[in-house]
Amino acid sequence: MSSFEKFQRTLVVLLIALGTFSAGYYFGKRGFDVEVVKNPPAVNFVNRYPPDQNIDFGLFWEVYKIVSSSYLERPVNAQKLVYGAIKGMVASLDDPYTSFLPPQDNESINNALNGKYEGIGAELGLVDGQLIIVAPLDGSPAKASGIRSGDKIYAIDGTSTVGVTLVEAVSKIRGPANTTVVLKIGRDDVEQPIDMSITRGEITIDSVSWEDKGDGVAYIRISRFGGETNNEWDKVVSEINVKMQNLNGIVVDVRGNPGGYLLSAVHISGEFFRDKPVLFEEDALKNQIPRTTTRVGAFEGVPVYVLIDGGSASASEILSAALKHNINAVLVGQKSFGKGTIQDAKDFEDGSGIHITIAKWLTPAKEWVHKVGIDPDVVVEITKEDIENKNDTQLNKALDFAQGREVFTKKND
């Protein structure tokens, strides 16, 4: 792994699909908003290492001994107990953006970031304790089955989701390709919940694609910010430069994009502007560090319209806010999700890993969008009829602006 790849392991949010694991696992709670003093007190684990604050691990070992020697279905799996204890310790932080991943789950997350999925392909979240679909992923069984952003999951294979954690929900929904899972789905425009049977699949999806929409307008779809996104983006930009000599406008679509690598958002921003901050990282001591792009991009000076919705999270919001602030890009669609923390990923020798919240990210205007989201400049709702008729009113509106059929007029604040 190159130094750049290691550096890029800094995450803004982890994706991604139910069936591998879910970055939706990280959605829901306020991350990293604790006061940390310059010299935090040392912690003394009695039975382990010395300094200031005493924490007696004697109870842990006593419980471990009782479980190991007295549990009905012995012998117990000692490694499983250890992983469970670590997961419980990390979960006690009450931050769903911070998690310990046993080897299988960690491998699944890493595969997911590279566009490999085995499951239904949807991101989960928790809103006020309710399990929801943050976004179905492009090309996934979930999207093909009609799953939508904002769908509420009331039951999984007949078992209620009341009180379920995101980890538990993911473990119930994921599974081998060609097997099925039944979700009881609630929607605001449907009176009674509906049962949806979804066949899990194994799919690989490019994170960046594009189309020539005519009149000098390029449409670029970014479905996630994963391990290959920078290379895929560069390839798409090269194709556009070759095939579209007279570029009059660009529509960037990050709807339903749950995020991924922070540096991919910075890399893509550099195609549109330079020497300006893409975001600010705010650490525990309230230090605000700018992430500035300096590379010479191919799209400088081209009008940009960005499509966002409730499934646009994290890196998608970073890109959207940066383009709006620095080049007056017009945001079209619906309010974004609102994910404003940064996670760092670390792998361990046994294949397990940890994702831990280390900072907030702020927009170039130094606004924190966590649990707030980003409002579009032009609100365009998608109705049930639009979905049934495959009428993308949000994209149509963005193309109206980009192709000159309609002029965007900014409202006074």
C-alpha positions in Angstrom: 0.0 0.0 0.0 1.5 3.4 -1.0 1.8 6.3 1.4 -1.0 8.0 -0.5 -3.3 5.0 -0.1 -2.5 4.9 3.6 -3.2 8.6 3.9 -6.5 8.1 2.0 -7.7 5.8 4.7 -9.0 8.9 6.5 -12.7 8.5 6.1 -15.5 11.0 6.1 -18.0 8.3 6.5 -18.0 4.8 5.5 -20.4 3.6 2.9 -22.1 1.3 2.0 -24.0 -1.8 1.3 -26.1 -4.0 3.4 -24.7 -7.4 2.6 -21.2 -6.5 3.1 -21.4 -4.1 6.0 -22.9 -0.7 6.1 -21.7 2.7 6.4 -25.2 3.4 7.3 -23.9 1.9 10.4 -22.3 5.2 11.0 -25.4 7.3 10.5 -27.6 8.7 13.2 -25.7 10.1 16.2 -23.7 13.2 16.8 -20.1 12.2 16.4 -17.1 13.6 18.2 -18.4 16.6 20.2 -16.6 16.0 23.4 -14.2 18.3 25.2 -10.6 17.1 25.3 -8.0 18.9 27.3 -4.4 19.2 26.2 -3.1 16.7 28.7 -5.8 14.1 29.2 -5.5 12.1 32.4 -3.7 8.8 32.0 -5.7 5.7 32.6 -4.4 2.9 34.9 -5.7 -0.5 34.1 -5.3 -2.5 37.4 -4.0 -5.9 36.3 -2.4 -4.3 33.2 -0.4 -1.1 33.1 0.1 1.9 35.5 -0.7 5.7 35.6 -3.4 8.1 37.0 -6.9 6.9 36.8 -7.7 3.5 38.1 -9.8 1.0 36.2 -10.0 -2.4 37.7 -10.2 -5.1 35.0 -10.8 -7.7 37.7 -14.6 -7.7 37.1 -14.0 -8.3 33.4 -11.9 -11.4 34.0 -14.3 -12.6 36.7 -17.2 -12.4 34.2 -15.1 -14.0 31.5 -14.3 -16.9 33.8 -17.9 -17.4 34.8 -19.1 -17.4 31.2 -16.3 -19.7 30.1 -16.9 -22.2 32.9 -20.6 -22.1 33.5 -22.4 -21.2 30.2 -24.8 -24.0 29.2 -23.5 -24.5 25.6 -19.8 -25.0 26.4 -17.1 -24.7 25.1 -17.6 -21.0 24.3 -15.6 -19.3 21.5 -13.0 -17.4 23.4 -12.1 -15.2 20.3 -15.7 -14.3 19.8 -16.0 -13.3 23.4 -13.0 -11.0 23.1 -14.3 -9.4 19.9 -17.7 -9.0 21.5 -16.1 -7.3 24.5 -14.2 -4.9 22.3 -17.3 -4.1 20.2 -19.2 -3.4 23.4 -16.5 -1.1 24.7 -16.4 0.9 21.5 -20.2 1.0 21.3 -20.4 2.5 24.8 -19.1 5.7 23.3 -22.7 6.0 21.9 -21.3 7.1 18.5 -22.5 5.0 15.6 -19.7 6.5 13.5 -17.2 4.7 15.7 -17.0 1.0 15.6 -14.8 -2.1 16.0 -15.0 -4.5 13.1 -14.1 -8.2 13.4 -12.1 -9.6 10.5 -15.0 -10.6 8.3 -16.9 -7.4 8.7 -13.7 -5.3 8.2 -12.9 -7.2 5.0 -16.5 -6.5 3.8 -16.2 -2.8 4.5 -12.9 -2.6 2.6 -14.4 -4.5 -0.4 -17.4 -2.2 -0.3 -15.3 0.9 -0.7 -13.8 -0.7 -3.8 -17.3 -1.3 -5.2 -17.8 -5.0 -4.4 -21.1 -5.9 -2.8 -22.8 -9.1 -1.7 -26.2 -8.3 -0.3 -29.1 -6.0 -1.2 -26.9 -2.9 -1.7 -28.5 -0.2 0.5 -27.2 2.0 3.2 -28.8 2.0 6.6 -29.3 4.7 9.1 -31.1 5.5 12.4 -33.3 8.5 12.8 -34.8 9.0 16.2 -34.4 5.3 16.8 -36.1 4.3 13.6 -34.2 2.1 11.2 -34.2 3.7 7.7 -32.8 3.4 4.2 -30.4 6.2 3.7 -29.9 5.3 0.0 -30.1 2.3 -2.3 -27.0 2.0 -4.3 -26.8 2.3 -8.1 -27.1 -1.1 -9.8 -28.1 -2.9 -6.5 -30.8 -5.4 -5.9 -32.4 -2.9 -3.4 -32.7 -0.2 -6.1 -34.0 -2.7 -8.7 -36.6 -3.9 -6.1 -37.9 -0.3 -5.7 -36.3 0.5 -2.3 -36.1 4.3 -1.9 -34.2 6.7 0.3 -36.1 7.5 3.4 -37.9 4.1 3.5 -38.5 3.0 7.1 -37.7 -0.7 7.9 -40.3 -2.0 10.5 -39.3 -5.7 10.3 -36.6 -8.0 8.8 -37.8 -11.4 7.9 -40.8 -10.9 10.2 -38.8 -9.7 13.2 -39.5 -6.2 14.5 -36.7 -3.7 14.2 -37.8 -1.9 17.4 -34.7 -1.4 19.6 -32.4 -3.0 16.9 -28.9 -1.7 16.6 -27.4 -0.9 13.1 -24.9 -3.7 13.5 -27.7 -6.2 14.3 -29.8 -5.0 11.4 -26.9 -5.3 9.0 -26.2 -8.9 10.2 -29.8 -9.8 9.6 -30.1 -8.2 6.1 -26.8 -9.2 4.6 -26.2 -12.7 3.3 -25.0 -14.8 0.3 -26.0 -13.9 -3.2 -29.1 -15.5 -4.6 -30.8 -15.7 -1.1 -33.7 -13.5 -0.2 -34.6 -11.2 2.7 -38.1 -9.7 3.4 -38.3 -6.2 4.6 -41.4 -4.6 6.0 -41.2 -1.1 4.6 -43.1 2.1 5.6 -43.4 5.2 3.4 -45.0 8.6 3.9 -47.1 8.2 0.8 -48.3 4.6 1.6 -50.9 4.1 4.4 -49.9 0.5 5.3 -46.4 -1.0 5.5 -45.6 -3.3 2.6 -43.5 -6.4 2.5 -40.7 -6.3 0.0 -38.8 -9.5 -0.9 -35.3 -8.8 -2.2 -32.9 -11.3 -3.7 -29.4 -10.6 -2.5 -26.7 -10.2 -5.2 -23.0 -9.9 -5.8 -22.2 -6.8 -7.9 -19.3 -4.6 -8.8 -20.2 -1.0 -9.6 -18.1 1.8 -11.0 -18.3 4.9 -8.8 -18.1 7.4 -11.6 -19.9 7.5 -15.0 -21.0 10.1 -17.5 -23.2 11.0 -20.4 -23.2 13.7 -23.1 -26.6 15.4 -22.6 -26.3 17.6 -25.7 -25.9 21.4 -26.0 -22.4 21.1 -24.6 -23.6 19.7 -21.2 -21.9 16.8 -19.5 -23.7 14.8 -16.9 -21.4 13.1 -14.3 -22.7 10.6 -11.8 -20.7 9.9 -8.6 -22.2 7.0 -6.7 -19.6 6.8 -3.9 -16.1 8.1 -2.9 -14.2 4.8 -2.8 -10.8 3.4 -3.4 -10.9 3.7 -7.2 -13.0 6.9 -7.5 -10.0 9.2 -8.2 -8.8 7.0 -11.1 -12.3 6.6 -12.4 -12.9 10.3 -12.2 -9.7 11.1 -14.0 -10.7 8.7 -16.8 -14.1 10.3 -17.1 -12.6 13.8 -17.3 -10.2 12.7 -20.0 -13.1 11.2 -22.0 -15.1 14.4 -21.7 -12.2 16.5 -22.8 -11.7 14.4 -25.9 -15.4 13.9 -26.9 -16.8 17.3 -25.9 -14.7 20.1 -27.3 -17.2 22.9 -26.5 -18.2 22.3 -22.8 -20.9 24.8 -21.7 -22.0 23.2 -18.4 -21.6 20.3 -16.1 -24.3 18.5 -14.0 -22.7 16.6 -11.1 -25.1 14.0 -9.5 -24.4 12.9 -5.9 -27.9 11.9 -5.0 -28.0 8.7 -2.9 -24.2 8.9 -2.5 -23.4 8.1 1.1 -19.8 9.3 1.0 -16.4 7.6 1.5 -12.9 8.8 1.3 -12.4 12.5 2.2 -9.5 12.9 -0.2 -11.6 11.9 -3.1 -13.9 14.8 -2.5 -10.8 17.0 -2.3 -9.4 15.5 -5.5 -12.6 16.0 -7.5 -13.0 19.6 -6.2 -9.6 20.3 -7.7 -11.1 19.8 -11.1 -13.2 23.0 -10.7 -11.1 25.4 -8.6 -7.7 25.7 -6.9 -6.0 27.6 -4.1 -9.2 27.6 -2.1 -10.3 25.4 0.9 -12.5 22.4 0.1 -13.3 22.0 3.8 -11.9 22.7 7.3 -11.1 19.9 9.7 -11.8 20.8 13.3 -10.1 18.6 15.9 -10.8 18.0 19.6 -8.9 21.2 20.6 -11.0 23.3 18.1 -8.1 23.7 15.8 -9.4 24.3 12.2 -7.2 23.0 9.5 -8.0 23.8 5.8 -7.9 21.2 3.1 -7.0 23.1 0.0 -6.8 21.9 -3.5 -3.9 23.2 -5.7 -4.0 21.0 -8.8 -4.8 22.5 -12.2 -8.3 21.2 -13.1 -9.9 20.8 -16.5 -13.3 22.3 -15.6 -12.3 25.7 -14.2 -14.7 28.4 -15.3 -17.4 25.9 -16.5 -20.9 26.5 -14.9 -21.8 23.6 -12.5 -25.1 22.3 -11.2 -25.1 19.7 -8.4 -27.9 17.3 -7.7 -28.4 16.4 -4.0 -31.0 14.6 -1.9 -31.6 13.0 1.5 -29.2 10.2 0.6 -26.3 12.6 -0.2 -24.0 12.4 2.8 -20.5 13.2 4.1 -18.1 13.4 1.1 -21.0 14.2 -1.1 -21.9 17.1 1.1 -18.2 18.2 1.2 -18.1 18.4 -2.6 -21.5 20.1 -2.8 -20.7 22.8 -0.3 -17.2 23.4 -1.7 -18.6 23.9 -5.2 -21.3 26.1 -4.1 -19.0 28.3 -1.9 -16.1 28.5 -4.3 -17.6 28.6 -7.8 -21.2 29.5 -7.1 -22.4 26.1 -8.3 -26.2 25.7 -8.1 -27.6 22.9 -5.9 -30.7 21.3 -7.2 -33.0 18.7 -5.5 -33.6 18.1 -1.8 -31.9 18.7 1.5 -28.8 16.5 2.0 -28.4 14.0 4.9 -26.3 15.9 7.3 -23.1 14.0 8.2 -20.3 16.2 9.5 -17.7 14.0 11.2 -14.5 12.4 10.0 -13.4 8.8 10.9 -10.0 7.3 10.8 -9.6 3.6 9.9 -6.9 1.3 11.4 -6.5 -2.4 10.5 -5.0 -4.9 13.0 -2.8 -7.9 12.3 -5.6 -10.4 12.8 -7.7 -8.7 10.0 -10.0 -6.8 12.4 -10.2 -3.0 12.3 -11.5 0.1 14.0 -13.2 3.2 12.6 -13.0 6.0 15.1 -14.4 9.6 14.9 -11.4 11.9 15.1 -12.7 15.3 13.9 -15.5 17.4 12.5 -15.5 18.8 9.0 -16.7 22.3 8.2 -17.7 23.8 4.9 -15.5 26.5 3.4 -17.8 29.0 5.2 -16.9 27.1 8.4 -20.4 25.8 8.9 -21.1 22.4 10.5 -23.9 20.6 8.6 -24.0 17.6 11.0 -27.7 16.6 11.6 -28.7 19.7 9.6 -27.9 19.0 6.0 -27.4 21.3 3.1 -30.4 23.1 1.5 -30.5 23.1 -2.3 -30.8 26.4 -4.1 -33.6 25.0 -6.1 -35.9 22.6 -4.3 -37.4 19.9 -6.6 -39.4 17.0 -5.1 -39.6 13.6 -6.6 -43.2 12.3 -6.5 -44.5 8.7 -6.5 -45.8 9.3 -10.0 -42.4 10.6 -11.1 -40.8 7.3 -9.9 -43.4 5.2 -11.6 -43.0 7.1 -14.9 -39.2 7.2 -14.6 -39.4 11.0 -14.8 -36.3 12.5 -13.2 -37.7 16.0 -12.5 -34.5 16.9 -10.5 -32.2 16.1 -13.4 -34.5 17.8 -15.9 -34.4 21.0 -13.8 -30.6 21.0 -13.7 -30.5 20.4 -17.4 -32.9 23.3 -18.0 -30.4 25.6 -16.3 -27.3 24.0 -17.9 -28.7 24.0 -21.4 -30.0 27.6 -21.1 -33.8 26.9 -21.2 -34.1 28.5 -17.8 -32.0 31.1 -15.9 -31.2 30.6 -12.3 -31.7 33.7 -10.2 -30.2 33.6 -6.7 -32.6 34.8 -4.0 -31.5 37.4 -1.6 -30.5 36.0 1.9 
